[in-house]
């Protein structure tokens, strides 16, 4: 009797765990994992100015190595529920698909790794064959992500938990299931460039100092290429996303102009080196004529990469055995909780095809859930093999 990932996924989807609500999803996992022999801990993390969020940590076994599966049960809101053909929290199966908010991102993958872990325990007398399995499940990934994985990891470290490798079940596949493992992410850094001038009548521009001219000069300088990419990453990119003057009057030279930008950067940079590079370019372009300043936003999304090695090979081999496809090791896309986990152990992301995530009628093929469970099961077996 093997665990049924579709039944688990349906039960999870029926929990209205719209971020940051727990919605019964963690309570359901707690019961399921507890019955299978995991010791399960639930904790709520809070911080002034943010909603308190529930999290779950579970472990079975006391030896190393400790293989970790990570994920989030919170989901983005469904939007207009009337626009859905299948109720977003119904967990309906129609045709060959399971529908509902979180089917792809990422209750489906949680169901698959829970089913795979339960199967492994059932086949080995209720214990991992050799080592431990742990689960890190948060309810704060789609929201602010301050009362979730980052604090959950700190909590486990204070208890003396040690992790050896982690698989995060985010929907990593791009076009077809099994085509992509995410083995790193670009960093993300945002800032504002503020250029100061002198306000005055537009008919007398030589008496005043139009900051828009300075802003245009600096924007042009900052848009030059940052690098040519690295072994596992494409080139870093700086993109201006907003230019703001807020001037309601056409015959007035404004006193100040602002440009906001975001940089997605590869492993040739750190946040500090990147800020130094940008500020150096601005200094050169300003040539002591343009008065400007930078405001940098704090960022907890630093670049990271999991280098190819035995762990990525093991995952790729399991994917190839089940799907017949050799996955790419990719570092594209937005950030995920892997940015926090990477400080504790090597982490890779593998899960369903991302296409319908966050959409109306989000859905995952049943066959994908079955194959993903088989892949996770194979990874567990080989890992403890
Ligand atoms: Zn997600």
Boltz pocket constraint, residues with backbone or C-beta under 6 A from the ligand:
constraints:
  - pocket:
      binder: B
      contacts: [[A, 72], [A, 105], [A, 106], [A, 141], [A, 170], [A, 171]]
      max_distance: 6.0
